[in-house]
Amino acid sequence: MQGITSTCIPSFEYSRTLARLLDASAKKRKEDKVRKNWPEGTRMCVALTFDLDAETFWFSRSMDTINNPNLMAEGAYGPRVGVPRILDMLDRQGLKATFFIPGWVIERHTETCREIVRRGHEVGYHGYLHEKAYFPEQDRELVAKSRKIMKELLGV
């Protein structure tokens, strides 16, 4: 499983970094050291990321939704149908991606998540129940809990 890691990148930091990269690539300037190292004259790179929230998309907002079979079925569509289609498309295109997955989803849809890893994609931290941590200690606990799940169930 070479190249598979678990990461935690705050979305605001990722957005700022991406905006800076896009601004820099839009301006005409001399080739820098990084660009010279890219293969075959590549001038731009793209990061493909997917959030596999599944059912947590709904009940992380209100636990009342856990009793709504329509919403739960809609949430389960991603791991059951959407992800296999995405994985097949990525395989056809020869692309790798990062899937940000809550720990709860890894526990409930383990085989789908294992297939993501088996096909060589990266798995990143996305909370346990897709919740918001309000305190640093709470955030550390959620990261530790999800990291343990990733290691035990996915080997990453």
C-alpha positions as CSV (number, residue, x, y, z in Angstrom):
1,M,0.0,0.0,0.0
2,Q,2.8,2.4,-0.9
3,G,1.7,6.0,-1.1
4,I,-1.4,5.6,1.0
5,T,-1.6,8.0,3.9
6,S,-4.1,9.6,6.1
7,T,-4.1,13.4,6.2
8,C,-5.9,16.2,7.8
9,I,-6.0,19.4,5.8
10,P,-8.3,22.2,7.0
11,S,-10.5,23.2,4.1
12,F,-9.8,26.9,4.4
13,E,-6.1,26.2,4.2
14,Y,-6.6,24.0,1.2
15,S,-8.7,26.7,-0.5
16,R,-6.2,29.4,0.1
17,T,-3.3,27.3,-1.1
18,L,-5.3,26.3,-4.3
19,A,-6.2,30.0,-4.9
20,R,-2.5,31.0,-4.6
21,L,-1.4,28.2,-7.0
22,L,-4.1,29.2,-9.6
23,D,-3.2,32.9,-9.3
24,A,0.5,32.0,-9.8
25,S,-0.1,29.8,-12.8
26,A,-2.3,32.4,-14.4
27,K,0.4,35.1,-14.4
28,K,3.0,34.9,-17.1
29,R,6.4,34.4,-15.5
30,K,9.6,32.5,-16.0
31,E,9.6,28.8,-15.3
32,D,10.4,28.1,-11.7
33,K,12.3,25.2,-10.2
34,V,9.1,23.2,-9.4
35,R,7.7,23.5,-12.9
36,K,11.0,22.4,-14.4
37,N,10.7,19.2,-12.4
38,W,7.3,18.3,-13.7
39,P,7.2,15.6,-16.3
40,E,6.9,16.2,-20.0
41,G,6.4,19.9,-19.8
42,T,3.4,19.7,-17.6
43,R,2.2,23.2,-16.7
44,M,-0.6,22.6,-14.3
45,C,-1.7,19.9,-11.9
46,V,-5.1,19.1,-10.4
47,A,-6.0,17.4,-7.2
48,L,-9.1,15.2,-7.3
49,T,-10.8,14.8,-4.0
50,F,-14.1,13.2,-3.0
51,D,-16.0,13.5,0.3
52,L,-17.6,10.2,1.2
53,D,-20.0,11.5,3.8
54,A,-22.7,8.8,3.2
55,E,-25.4,8.9,5.9
56,T,-23.4,11.3,8.1
57,F,-24.3,14.1,5.8
58,W,-27.8,14.0,7.2
59,F,-27.6,13.0,10.8
60,S,-24.6,15.1,11.6
61,R,-26.9,18.0,11.1
62,S,-29.8,16.5,13.1
63,M,-30.0,13.2,14.8
64,D,-33.7,13.1,14.0
65,T,-32.9,12.3,10.4
66,I,-31.5,8.9,11.4
67,N,-35.1,7.7,11.6
68,N,-35.9,8.9,8.1
69,P,-35.4,5.9,5.7
70,N,-35.5,8.1,2.7
71,L,-32.6,10.2,3.8
72,M,-30.6,7.2,5.0
73,A,-31.1,5.5,1.7
74,E,-30.0,8.6,-0.1
75,G,-26.9,8.8,2.1
76,A,-26.1,5.1,1.4
77,Y,-26.2,5.7,-2.3
78,G,-22.7,7.1,-2.3
79,P,-20.9,4.1,-0.9
80,R,-23.1,1.5,-2.6
81,V,-23.4,3.0,-6.1
82,G,-21.5,6.2,-6.5
83,V,-18.1,5.2,-5.2
84,P,-17.9,2.1,-7.4
85,R,-18.7,4.1,-10.4
86,I,-16.2,6.8,-9.5
87,L,-13.5,4.2,-8.9
88,D,-14.2,2.6,-12.3
89,M,-14.0,6.0,-14.0
90,L,-10.7,6.8,-12.2
91,D,-9.3,3.4,-13.3
92,R,-10.3,4.0,-16.9
93,Q,-8.6,7.4,-16.9
94,G,-5.5,6.2,-15.0
95,L,-6.1,8.7,-12.2
96,K,-5.6,8.6,-8.5
97,A,-7.7,10.7,-6.0
98,T,-8.1,11.4,-2.3
99,F,-11.3,10.3,-0.5
100,F,-12.1,12.1,2.7
101,I,-14.1,9.7,4.8
102,P,-15.6,10.1,8.3
103,G,-14.7,7.2,10.7
104,W,-18.3,6.2,11.1
105,V,-18.6,5.7,7.3
106,I,-15.5,3.5,7.4
107,E,-17.1,1.4,10.1
108,R,-20.4,1.0,8.3
109,H,-19.1,0.7,4.7
110,T,-15.8,-1.0,5.3
111,E,-15.7,-3.0,2.1
112,T,-16.2,0.1,-0.1
113,C,-13.5,1.9,1.8
114,R,-11.1,-1.0,1.5
115,E,-11.8,-1.0,-2.3
116,I,-10.7,2.6,-2.4
117,V,-7.4,1.8,-0.7
118,R,-7.0,-1.4,-2.7
119,R,-7.2,0.6,-5.9
120,G,-4.4,2.8,-4.7
121,H,-6.2,6.0,-3.7
122,E,-5.5,8.1,-0.6
123,V,-7.8,8.2,2.4
124,G,-8.0,11.4,4.4
125,Y,-9.5,12.3,7.8
126,H,-13.1,13.8,7.7
127,G,-14.2,13.6,11.3
128,Y,-16.0,10.7,12.9
129,L,-19.6,11.7,12.3
130,H,-18.8,14.6,10.0
131,E,-19.1,16.8,13.1
132,K,-17.6,20.2,13.9
133,A,-15.1,20.2,16.7
134,Y,-15.4,23.3,18.8
135,F,-12.4,22.8,21.1
136,P,-8.8,21.7,20.3
137,E,-9.1,18.7,22.7
138,Q,-12.3,17.6,21.1
139,D,-10.6,17.8,17.7
140,R,-7.6,15.7,18.9
141,E,-10.0,13.1,20.3
142,L,-11.9,12.8,17.0
143,V,-8.7,12.6,14.9
144,A,-7.3,9.9,17.2
145,K,-10.6,7.9,17.1
146,S,-10.8,8.1,13.3
147,R,-7.1,7.4,12.8
148,K,-7.5,4.2,14.9
149,I,-10.4,3.2,12.7
150,M,-8.4,3.9,9.5
151,K,-5.5,1.8,10.8
152,E,-7.5,-1.1,12.1
153,L,-10.0,-1.4,9.2
154,L,-8.1,-0.1,6.2
155,G,-4.5,-0.5,7.2
156,V,-3.6,3.1,6.6
